[in-house]
Amino acid sequence: MQVEELEFYNRLLDYQNILYLCHRNADPDAVSSAFALSEAIGGTIGLVDGCNRVASLLIDKLKIKVVERPDPSEYDITLVVDTSTISQLNDIKLGKYCVIDHHATTALIENADFYLHRHATSTAEMVFGILKIMGAPIMRRTALGLMTGIITDTGHFKHATAETFRTVSEIVDASGVEYAEVLEMMATTPQDISMRIAMLKCATRANIERVEDWLIVDSHVNSFGGAASSMFLNIGADIALIGTSRDNNVRVSGRAKREAVSAGVNLGKIMEDISSSYTGTGGGHAGAAGIDVVADMDVIVEECKGRIREVLKGKPNPSICPAVLQEDPE
């Protein structure tokens, strides 16, 4: 049952022992949202299968207590945070649970006792809305976490909306934490040598396809698929699809620039549709999505590219500058 922020908060108060469960390889949006709610309401933060580098930095810097691979049966209720599919929880048995999530589609709400779902650019924004309704003070640690979650989930505001900026402004006003402080903290994230090697290998395997004036890049790597897809956008791709494969299971991480999204590319919808023909799940945002299925990696990547080609065919890329005139017309 879908509920509003106030009812969501009131329902949580019915439970003494709450588990805030984050998806595998949890990101700062999931961790910061779980942390903010646990600070305001009480409960335990659980990581179903680790977290990424920035989230790990957040846990360390803010001294957030987390439980690795918790058992939901030991809690009164599990609040699944920032997660759209059960596969992102490694198919864990949830028992009684509720959901707070911002993804375009989220299959987990179907069997949830209650849920809060908004089309926001981050779950952290939704959590801040709950804290406002509660009248809870926005402490320094909470503010640093929520702002980090928002910044990372919007790609450093590349996918931000007017509401995103309003929320960040309110967090700054309520807490006194400055935007520069968050950036400085994030800048201290250590560079993993294995990730750097993976990025370089991924670049050497890249396939580049031009559709009109759009560049689609695909490659594969053993790990860090999300980071690799973002890397390709930073060095010139309009859309990047990075595959990782283990046994018969394949994951494709996709990223698209704002111009591609504006042209009609919705990676979340594309991957959700494709996953319906396989064993597994897919979905996410228009500009950042993933698919986890039992299939051949090359087949899934090609299906994604085929859908993207259909959308982009005949559409100009507004980021391409017109040809510079060779002579001054005057």
C-alpha positions in Angstrom: 0.0 0.0 0.0 1.4 3.4 -1.0 1.5 5.9 1.8 2.5 9.5 2.2 5.5 10.7 4.2 3.6 11.3 7.5 1.9 7.9 7.5 5.1 6.2 6.5 6.8 7.7 9.5 3.9 6.9 11.8 3.8 3.3 10.7 7.5 2.9 11.4 6.8 4.0 15.0 4.8 0.8 15.5 8.0 -1.2 15.4 10.7 -1.4 18.0 13.4 -3.3 16.1 13.8 -2.0 12.5 16.3 -3.2 9.9 17.2 -0.7 7.3 18.5 -2.9 4.4 20.7 -1.6 1.6 21.2 -3.3 -1.7 24.3 -5.1 -2.6 27.3 -2.9 -3.3 25.4 -0.2 -1.6 25.9 3.4 -2.8 25.9 6.6 -0.7 22.3 7.3 -1.5 21.2 4.0 0.1 23.7 4.2 3.1 22.9 7.9 3.9 19.2 7.3 3.6 19.3 4.3 6.0 21.6 6.3 8.4 19.4 9.3 8.5 16.3 7.3 9.3 18.1 5.2 11.9 19.3 8.3 13.6 15.8 9.8 13.7 13.7 6.7 14.4 16.2 4.1 15.7 17.1 0.8 14.2 20.0 -1.1 12.5 21.6 -0.5 9.1 22.2 -3.7 7.2 24.4 -4.2 4.1 23.3 -7.3 2.2 26.6 -7.5 0.2 29.1 -4.7 0.9 29.2 -1.2 -0.4 31.0 0.9 -3.0 34.1 3.1 -2.4 32.3 6.3 -1.6 29.8 4.7 0.6 32.7 3.0 2.5 34.3 6.4 2.9 31.0 7.7 4.3 30.7 4.9 6.8 34.2 5.5 7.9 34.1 9.3 8.1 30.7 9.5 9.8 31.4 6.4 12.0 28.2 4.7 10.9 27.5 1.3 12.5 26.5 -1.3 10.0 25.7 -5.0 10.1 27.0 -7.2 7.2 24.6 -9.8 5.8 21.9 -9.4 8.5 19.1 -11.9 9.0 15.7 -10.1 8.5 14.0 -12.7 10.6 15.7 -11.2 13.7 13.9 -7.9 13.3 10.3 -6.7 13.6 10.3 -5.3 10.1 12.8 -4.7 7.3 12.8 -1.3 5.6 14.3 -1.9 2.1 16.1 1.3 1.1 16.8 2.6 -2.4 16.2 -0.9 -4.0 13.9 -1.8 -6.9 14.3 -5.6 -7.2 14.8 -8.6 -5.0 17.9 -9.6 -7.1 19.6 -6.5 -5.7 19.2 -8.1 -2.3 20.7 -11.4 -3.5 17.2 -12.9 -3.3 17.3 -12.7 0.5 14.1 -13.8 2.4 12.6 -10.6 3.7 9.7 -11.6 5.7 7.7 -8.6 6.9 9.0 -5.5 5.0 8.3 -2.0 3.7 10.1 0.0 1.0 11.3 3.5 0.4 12.6 4.0 -3.2 12.9 6.6 -6.0 13.5 4.4 -9.0 11.1 4.8 -12.0 9.9 1.2 -11.4 10.3 -1.0 -8.3 9.0 -4.5 -8.2 9.5 -4.8 -4.5 6.5 -2.7 -3.7 4.1 -5.5 -4.9 4.5 -7.6 -1.7 5.4 -4.8 0.7 3.2 -4.1 3.8 3.5 -0.4 2.9 5.8 1.7 0.8 6.8 5.3 -0.1 7.7 5.7 -3.8 8.5 9.0 -5.5 10.1 9.9 -8.8 12.9 11.9 -7.1 16.5 12.0 -8.2 17.6 10.3 -5.0 16.1 8.5 -2.1 18.0 10.9 0.2 15.7 13.7 -1.0 12.7 11.6 0.1 14.2 10.9 3.4 14.8 14.6 4.0 11.1 15.1 3.4 10.3 12.6 6.1 12.7 14.3 8.5 11.0 17.7 7.8 7.6 16.3 8.6 8.9 14.7 11.8 10.4 18.0 12.8 13.7 16.2 13.4 16.9 18.3 13.7 19.2 17.9 10.8 22.5 17.0 12.5 25.9 17.5 10.9 26.5 13.8 10.2 23.0 13.4 8.8 23.5 16.4 6.5 26.9 15.3 5.2 25.4 11.8 4.4 22.3 13.0 2.7 24.2 15.6 0.6 26.7 13.0 -0.5 23.8 10.7 -1.4 22.2 13.4 -3.5 25.4 14.5 -5.2 26.5 11.0 -6.2 23.0 9.8 -7.3 22.5 12.9 -9.6 26.0 12.5 -11.1 27.2 15.7 -9.4 23.9 17.4 -10.3 24.0 16.4 -14.0 20.6 14.8 -13.6 19.3 17.2 -10.9 16.0 19.0 -11.0 14.8 22.2 -9.5 13.5 20.2 -6.5 17.0 18.6 -6.0 18.6 22.0 -5.6 15.8 23.2 -3.3 16.4 20.2 -1.1 20.2 20.7 -0.9 19.6 24.4 -0.1 17.2 23.4 2.7 19.7 20.9 4.1 22.5 23.5 4.1 20.2 26.0 5.8 19.0 23.5 8.4 22.5 22.0 9.3 25.0 24.7 8.5 27.1 22.2 6.5 28.6 23.8 3.4 28.6 22.2 0.0 32.4 22.5 -0.2 32.7 20.4 2.9 30.9 17.5 1.2 33.1 17.8 -1.9 36.3 17.9 0.2 35.2 14.7 2.0 34.4 13.0 -1.2 37.7 14.0 -2.7 39.5 12.0 0.0 38.1 8.7 -1.4 41.2 6.5 -2.0 41.9 5.3 -5.5 41.7 1.5 -5.7 44.6 0.2 -7.9 42.5 -2.8 -9.0 39.8 -0.4 -10.2 42.3 1.7 -12.1 43.6 -1.4 -13.9 40.0 -2.5 -14.6 39.2 0.9 -16.2 42.3 0.7 -18.4 41.5 -2.8 -19.6 37.9 -1.9 -20.2 39.0 1.0 -22.4 41.2 -1.2 -24.5 38.2 -3.5 -25.2 35.8 -0.7 -26.2 33.6 -0.9 -29.3 32.5 2.4 -30.6 29.4 2.8 -32.7 28.1 6.0 -34.3 24.4 6.6 -34.7 23.8 9.9 -36.5 26.0 12.2 -34.3 25.6 10.0 -31.2 28.4 7.8 -29.9 27.5 4.4 -28.2 30.3 2.6 -26.5 30.2 -1.0 -25.1 32.8 -3.0 -23.4 33.2 -5.6 -20.7 35.1 -5.9 -17.4 35.3 -8.3 -14.5 34.1 -5.7 -11.9 33.4 -2.0 -11.5 31.0 -1.9 -14.4 29.1 1.1 -13.1 32.4 3.1 -12.7 33.5 2.0 -16.2 30.3 3.2 -17.9 30.6 6.6 -16.2 34.2 6.8 -17.3 33.2 6.4 -20.9 30.7 9.3 -20.6 33.5 11.5 -19.2 35.8 10.8 -22.1 33.3 11.3 -24.9 30.6 8.6 -25.2 26.9 9.6 -25.2 25.8 6.2 -24.0 27.9 3.4 -22.5 27.0 -0.2 -21.9 29.4 -2.3 -19.8 29.0 -6.0 -19.3 30.2 -8.3 -16.6 29.7 -12.0 -16.6 29.9 -14.9 -14.1 29.0 -18.4 -15.2 25.6 -17.9 -17.0 24.8 -14.7 -15.1 25.3 -11.4 -16.9 25.1 -7.9 -15.7 25.1 -4.8 -18.0 25.5 -1.4 -16.5 24.3 1.5 -18.6 24.8 5.2 -18.5 23.5 7.9 -20.8 24.2 11.7 -21.0 21.4 14.1 -20.3 21.2 15.0 -24.1 20.5 11.3 -24.9 17.9 11.1 -22.2 16.3 14.3 -23.6 16.3 12.6 -27.0 14.1 9.8 -25.6 16.6 7.2 -24.3 15.4 5.6 -21.1 17.9 3.0 -20.1 15.7 1.9 -17.1 12.7 1.2 -19.3 14.9 -0.5 -22.0 16.5 -2.8 -19.5 13.3 -3.6 -17.7 11.6 -4.5 -21.0 14.5 -6.7 -22.1 14.7 -8.5 -18.7 11.1 -9.7 -19.0 12.2 -12.1 -21.7 14.9 -13.7 -19.4 15.4 -15.0 -15.9 16.4 -12.0 -13.9 15.6 -8.3 -13.5 16.4 -5.0 -15.0 15.6 -1.3 -14.4 16.8 1.9 -12.9 16.8 5.5 -14.1 16.6 7.0 -17.6 20.3 7.9 -17.5 21.6 5.1 -15.2 20.3 1.5 -15.2 21.3 -2.1 -15.0 20.1 -5.5 -16.0 20.9 -8.8 -14.3 19.8 -11.9 -16.2 20.8 -15.4 -17.1 21.9 -15.0 -20.8 24.8 -14.4 -23.1 26.5 -11.1 -22.4 26.9 -10.1 -26.1 23.3 -10.9 -26.8 22.0 -8.6 -24.0 24.4 -5.8 -25.0 23.3 -6.0 -28.6 19.6 -6.0 -27.6 20.2 -2.8 -25.5 22.1 -1.2 -28.4 19.3 -2.1 -30.8 16.7 -0.4 -28.7 18.9 2.7 -28.3 19.5 2.9 -32.1 15.7 2.9 -32.7 15.3 5.9 -30.3 18.2 7.9 -31.6 17.8 7.4 -35.4 17.1 10.7 -37.1 17.6 12.7 -34.0 20.3 15.4 -33.8 22.8 15.6 -30.9 22.5 19.1 -29.5 25.9 18.8 -27.9 27.6 18.7 -31.3 28.8 22.1 -32.4 28.0 23.2 -35.9 31.0 23.3 -38.3 33.1 26.4 -37.8 33.2 28.7 -40.8 36.6 28.7 -42.5 36.4 32.4 -43.2 35.0 35.3 -41.4 31.7 36.1 -43.2 32.4 39.8 -42.7 
